[in-house]
Amino acid sequence: MSKPLFVEIKGVQFRNKGAYLMLLACLEGLKGIKQPVELVLSPGPNLPYVERARLGAWQKLSFRRGGVDISPLIGKLPGAVQRLFNRYGMVSERQVDLVLEASGFAYGEQWPLRFLQNTAKEVVRFAKAGKPFVFMPQAFGPFNSEHSKAAMRDIIQHAKLIFVRDPVSLQHLQSCVPNLPDSVVLTPDFTISLTPRPNDELPQISGPYAALIPNNKVVSKFNHAGAEQLRSGYINAFAAAANKLAADGLQCVLVNHEGKEDAQLCAEIAAKAPCTIVQIDDPLAVKAFIGKAALAISSRFHGAVNALSQGVPCIATSWSHKYHAMMADFGMADYCVAELSEQSLLAALQQLLDNKASLSAEVTAKAAALKQQNAAMWQRLYQAIR
């Protein structure tokens, strides 16, 4: 039997359904590798031990606080010490053979510079050790400071592959390295091909329904100065859409795609409109539920992907360039609402209702083509790490 390949998947978690879907998409794709694969995950508040254990994941031995990172030093401990750690289900950086970085959107001026710099150092270490470090399809940028550009240059020059999810992100990488190497590849989101999996968690909704998927990040005080006013406007817009849909005979279901923050937002919307709130833990069951909807309105990136990948027409409310690009991939760019208000959302909703049948056919066709691109992405990855 061939030696197992220890694969660390970074940037994923169990609480956020989109991040969980990217973990599952990585695990599905890794089945195409022609040798046994051992999963490695780093511990964290959203990656608790019990759930990691269910996947049979090894625990990455790492310690990083601020600018101090002793993870590579742990990997230099004697072999006997490393084997002792292995007995307790732990592996060091030195024992990891391949890294798949699947954060989705974590590198740019919106995020701490130190996180980008730490990742750049890790990518360089893996390149020097002759081990592939692959960035799975995600958004990047912008990179405005010379420090962020320098860190991103190190990543571009040393990563085995960087899959970029949209043309705007590609331009942001070009601001760091004008002539990008062939290892930088434009390709769509890679959760599109995941097969939905209904289970006992799914609520029984009789009759057609619309899935409404809010996002607390859009209205968080961390991201916006006028948070209270923004939150009120956001809730009113979703409630207005729900009231219109209810008047048109559709049941409205608020889908919590994350956790307690989104749950609070769902409750505030439901207080102003006739909505049912659902919380489904299994991300593939969430995808199955969204796939049965007549239409969707989503502020969550992967909530919209879940709908569109199954031919469900969807309106996306946007807080980042990644939304418009994803909607354009499905031929739905006109249904990406950047400036959210009651008026803008109701106008987009009316347009979608007027064209729903033709949109569903177009989205289904686009989804099939995007799934082929997903397959090509995995083939490219297999070739690169062979």
N, C-alpha and C positions, 0 to 999 in steps of 0.2 A: 504494500500500500504506500502511495506517495506521501511525502511529508505534507502536513496541513499548512495552509496559508493563513497566517494571522492577519485579519483585516480589521483595522479600526475605522469606525464610521463616526465622524465628527459632526457637531451642529444639529443633532437630532434629539428628540425628547418624546415623552409619552403624553404630556398635558396638551400641547398644541397639536391639533389634529393634522395640520399641514406638515409639521415636522415629523410626526409619527408616520404619515404617509410616505415621506421621503425615506425614512428608515426602512419601511416595508418594501419600497421600490428598489432600494439598494440590495436588500436581502434576496428579492426576486431575481434581480439581474445577476447577482453573484452565483446563482445556480448554474450559469453558463460557463463558469470556470472549471477546467478539466482537472481539478484536484480538490481534496477536502478543504473546506473553509471554516476557520474558527473566528467567531465574531468577538470583537473587542470594543468595549464602551467605557468611557470615563464616568465615574460617579458624579452625581449632581442632584440638586433638589427636584428636578423634573425627570431624573433618571434613577429612581429609587431601586434599591437592591432587589426587592422581590420581583419587580417587573423585568429587570435585567436578567435575573436568574431564570425566569420563564423562557427566555430566548436562548438560554445556555451561553450567555455572554461572559467572557473573561473581563476582569476589571483592570483597567489601565492604571498602572502605578505612576501617578504624576502629582506634582505639587507646584502650583503657580499662584503667587500672590503679588499683585501689582507688577513691578518690573522684575521680580525675582522668580526664576523658573529653574528648579533643580531636577526636572524630569530627565534631561539627558545624563545627569550625574548618577541618577538611580540606575540607568542602563549600563553604567560602567562598573557596577558592583561585581564581585567575583561570581563565577558561574554557579558555585555551590549556594550562594545566597539567592541568586535568581531562581534556582530550582526549588529552594525552600518557599519562596513567594508563590511559585507555580502550584505547589501543593495546596495553597489556600485560594486558588482561583485567580491569581494576579499575575500580570505580565508587565514588563518594562517596555519603554519605547524601543529599546534595542531589539526586542523580540517581535515587534510589529513589522510585517512584510509589506503592507500596502495600506495607505490611508485614502479613504473616500471622504472628502469634505462636502457636507450636504446642508450647509446652513440656510440656504435659500436666499437670504439677503443680510449680510453681516459685515461687509467690507465697503467702507465709504466714509464720508465726512460725518454722517449721522451717528457713527459708532465710535467708541474710544480708539484713539490712535494706537495705544499700547496693545490692544487686541490684534490689530493688523500687523504690528511689528513683531509680536510674539509668534504669530502664524508664519510670517516671512522667515524668521530664524529657524522654525521647525521645518519648513519646506526645504531650506538650504541644507539643513542637517541630513534630511532624507536623501536629497540628491547626492550628497557626498558619500553616503552609505550605499548608493546604487539602488535605492528603493523608491518605487513610484509613489508620488503624492498627487492625487487627482481631485480636482474641484468639479463636483457634479453640477448639473445645470442650475445656475443661480444668477441673481442680479448683482451688479457691482456699481460702485461709485456714488457720487462724483469724488474725484481726488484733486483737491485744490492746493493743499500745502505741499512743499517740497519734501517734507518728512513722509507724508502718506504716499506720494509718488515714488519715493525711493524704496519704501517697503514693498509697494506693489510691483515695482520693477524686479526686485529680487524674486517675488513669487512667479511672475511671468517667465523669467529666465530659468527658473529651476524646477517648476512644477512639471510633472510628466504630461498632464493634460489639464486644460481649463475649459470647461464647457460653459459657454455664456448664453444666457437665456433670452437676450433681446438686443436689438441693434444699438439702443442708447447705452447700455452697459458696455458694449463693444467699443463705442466711441470713448467712454470713460477710460477703458484700458489703453486705448490708443493715445490718450493724453499723457500716459506714462511711458509708453513704448510705441512711437508712431508706426514702425514696421513690425507688426506682431508676428511671432513665429507660427508655424503650422500647428503647434500644439494648442493654440487658442481656437476653439471651434464654436460657431454659433449653432445652437440647437435648442429646441423647446423644452418646457418643463417635462420632467421624466416620470411624474406620477400619473400622467394621462393614461398609460397602458395598464395601470393596476385594475384588476378585476374586482368589482364590488362583491360584498359577501353579506347577504341578509342574515340576521340572527334573531334571537328571542327579544333583544332590546328594542326592536323596531316597534313604534306605536302603531296601533290600528286606526288609520284615518279612512273614514268612509267617504268616497267621492274625491274629485280632483282637488288638489291643494297646491299652494305656492310656498316655496321655501325661502324664508327671509333670514339672512345670515349677517348679523352685525359684527362689529369689530371695535373693542374698547380702545385700541391704539389710535384710532382716528380722532377720538375725543379726549385722550388722556392729557393731563396737565403737564406731563413730561414733554410732550411734543408741541403743545400749543399754549400761547399766552392767554388768549381769551377762552379758556377751556369751558367755563360754565355756559357761556352764550353758545359756543360751538356745540356742546353736548345737547342743549335744549333744541337747537335747530336740527341736529342730527336725529334726535328722537321724534321730533315733529314730522320730519320728512318720511321716516320709515312708517310712522303711524298713519300718515296721509296715504301712503301707498297701500298699506294693509286695509284701510277703510275702503279705498277704491276697489281693491280686489274682492273684498267681502261683498260689496255692492254688486259686483259683476258675477257673484255666485261661486267664487273660489274660497276654500278654507285657507287661512293663513297660519303657517307654522314657523315659529322662530326657532332656528337651529343654533344651539350653543356649540360653536366650533372650537372653543378653547376651555375656559374655566370660570372661576367665580366672578372675574371682572366682566366677561361677556354675559354671564348669568344675570348680573345686576342690570346691564343694559337691556337685555331681553325683557326683564320685569318692568322696566320703565316704559318700554314701547308697548308692552301688553296692557299697561294701565290706560293707554289712550286708544286702543284698537282691539277688535275681537280676534285675539291670537292665542294659539296653543303654543306652549314652550316645550321643546324636547331636548333632552340631554342623552346622547348615545356615546358610550365610551369607546367602542370598537371603531376605529377610523374607516375600515372597509364597510362596516354597517352604516356609518354616516353617509358614505358615498352611495350605498345602495338606496338609502332613504331619499337623498337629494335626486338620484337618478329617476325616481318614480314621480317627481313633482312635475306639474304642468309648466312651471317656469320658476326662475329663481332671481332674487336680488341679493347680491353678496358684497360685503366689504372685506371679506376674507379671500385672499388670493386663491387658496386651494379649495375654498368653498365654490368659487366660480369655476375653477378647473374641474371639480367633481361634477358640476352641472353640465358644462359644455362638452366634456369628454364622453358624456352619455347622450348627447343630442338634445339636452334641455336648454332652451333659450334663456339667457341670463343677462341681467344688468349688473355691471360692476361699479361700485363707488370707489374712487381712486384716491390714495394718499401718496402714491409713488409712481415713477415712470414704468415700473414693472407691470402695473395693471393694464395700461393702454396697449403695451406690447403683447401681453398675453391675449387680450381680447382681439387684437388684430390677427394673431395666429389663427383664431377661430372664425375670422371674417366678421367679428362683432365690435369693431372699433367704435362705431357710431353709438354703441350702447354702454360706453365707458363714461361715467358721469364724474368729471373732475371737480366741478364747483357744485357741491351738494346743497340743494334746498328743496322745499316742498314742490316748487314750480318745476325745477329741472328734473327731479325724479319722476314726478307725475307725467311730464312731457315724454320722457324716455319710456315710461311704462305704457303710455297710450300707443306710442309708435311700435313697441314690441307686440302689444296685443293685436294691433292692426295687421302685423306681418308675421304672426306666430308660426303659421304652418310652413311658409317658405323658409323662415329662419331655422326651424328645426331640421329641415332637410339639408340646408347648407352647413349647419354646424356638425351634423352627423358625418357629412362627407369630409369636412376639414379634420374632424377628430380621427378619422381613418388614416388620413395622410400623415398626421402628426404622430400617430402610433408607429407608422413605418419609420419615421425619423428617430423615434425612441429606440427601435430595434437596431438601426444603423449606428446610433451612439454607443450602444453596448458592444457591437462588433468592433468599433474603433477602440474602445477601452480594452477589450480582450486582446487585440493585436498589440496594443501599447505595453501591456504588462506581461506578455508571454515571455 
